[in-house]
Amino acid sequence: MSSSGEPPHSHACQHDDLDGDDLDESGPPADLSHAGAVVDKAIEYMTGQNIGALAIASALLGGALGMLSRSLGDEAIIRVLDNAIASVRAGELERIDGGGRA
């Protein structure tokens, strides 16, 4: 979680409607918040096990890509990744975690 208490996934993972069921005009589905909380707990656990941040992030990204590949086509996955890149370029991740990264 960030210093503001907001989960790091809350802004960076929002994306365009990919298949009509994931997002609607009211925003992300309730299970996105639940899934994010579970991921936050997994990150907390792995950090407590002295697993490095890059290893944690790489494992989560690999798992996420595997999950996406089971439910979306390549073009939809590319849109998700493009939206993540746009979030980084827009500085959204710096606002989430409070700035200062190497």
C-alpha positions as CSV (number, residue, x, y, z in Angstrom):
1,M,0.0,0.0,0.0
2,S,1.1,3.5,-0.5
3,S,1.6,6.0,2.3
4,S,-1.9,7.4,1.6
5,G,-3.4,4.0,2.4
6,E,-4.5,3.5,-1.1
7,P,-3.6,0.2,-2.8
8,P,-1.0,0.7,-5.6
9,H,-3.1,-1.1,-8.1
10,S,-6.1,1.2,-7.8
11,H,-5.1,3.7,-10.5
12,A,-2.5,1.9,-12.6
13,C,-4.6,-1.1,-13.4
14,Q,-7.7,0.7,-14.6
15,H,-8.1,0.1,-18.3
16,D,-10.5,0.4,-21.2
17,D,-13.5,-2.0,-21.4
18,L,-11.9,-5.0,-23.0
19,D,-14.8,-7.4,-23.4
20,G,-17.9,-5.5,-22.2
21,D,-18.1,-7.3,-18.9
22,D,-15.1,-6.0,-17.0
23,L,-15.8,-2.3,-16.7
24,D,-18.8,-0.1,-17.2
25,E,-19.8,3.5,-16.8
26,S,-19.7,3.2,-13.0
27,G,-16.1,2.0,-12.8
28,P,-14.3,-1.1,-12.0
29,P,-16.1,-4.2,-10.7
30,A,-16.2,-4.9,-6.9
31,D,-14.1,-8.0,-7.4
32,L,-11.2,-5.8,-8.7
33,S,-10.9,-4.2,-5.2
34,H,-11.0,-7.6,-3.5
35,A,-8.4,-9.1,-5.9
36,G,-6.2,-6.0,-5.3
37,A,-6.4,-6.4,-1.5
38,V,-5.4,-10.1,-1.9
39,V,-2.4,-9.1,-4.1
40,D,-1.4,-6.4,-1.5
41,K,-1.4,-9.1,1.2
42,A,0.7,-11.4,-1.0
43,I,3.2,-8.6,-1.6
44,E,3.3,-7.9,2.1
45,Y,3.9,-11.6,2.8
46,M,6.7,-11.9,0.2
47,T,8.4,-8.7,1.5
48,G,8.3,-10.2,5.0
49,Q,10.1,-13.3,3.5
50,N,12.9,-11.0,2.3
51,I,12.0,-11.5,-1.4
52,G,13.4,-8.6,-3.4
53,A,11.0,-6.1,-4.9
54,L,12.1,-6.9,-8.5
55,A,11.5,-10.6,-8.0
56,I,8.1,-9.9,-6.5
57,A,7.1,-7.6,-9.3
58,S,8.4,-9.9,-12.0
59,A,6.5,-12.9,-10.5
60,L,3.3,-10.9,-10.2
61,L,3.6,-9.5,-13.8
62,G,4.3,-13.0,-15.1
63,G,1.3,-14.3,-13.3
64,A,-0.9,-11.5,-14.5
65,L,0.2,-12.0,-18.1
66,G,-0.6,-15.7,-17.8
67,M,-4.0,-14.9,-16.3
68,L,-4.8,-12.4,-19.1
69,S,-3.7,-14.9,-21.8
70,R,-6.3,-17.4,-20.5
71,S,-9.1,-14.9,-20.9
72,L,-8.1,-12.3,-23.5
73,G,-6.7,-12.2,-27.0
74,D,-3.3,-10.8,-27.8
75,E,-4.7,-7.4,-29.0
76,A,-6.6,-6.9,-25.7
77,I,-3.5,-7.8,-23.7
78,I,-1.6,-5.2,-25.7
79,R,-4.2,-2.6,-24.9
80,V,-3.9,-3.4,-21.2
81,L,-0.1,-3.1,-21.4
82,D,-0.3,0.1,-23.5
83,N,-2.6,1.6,-20.8
84,A,-0.1,0.6,-18.1
85,I,2.7,2.3,-20.1
86,A,0.6,5.4,-20.5
87,S,0.0,5.5,-16.7
88,V,3.8,5.4,-16.1
89,R,4.4,8.1,-18.7
90,A,1.7,10.3,-17.1
91,G,3.3,10.0,-13.7
92,E,0.4,8.1,-12.1
93,L,2.7,5.7,-10.4
94,E,4.7,8.5,-8.8
95,R,1.5,9.9,-7.4
96,I,0.5,6.5,-6.0
97,D,3.6,5.7,-4.2
98,G,4.6,9.2,-3.3
99,G,7.4,9.8,-5.7
100,G,11.1,9.0,-5.1
101,R,12.2,5.9,-7.0
102,A,15.6,5.1,-8.4
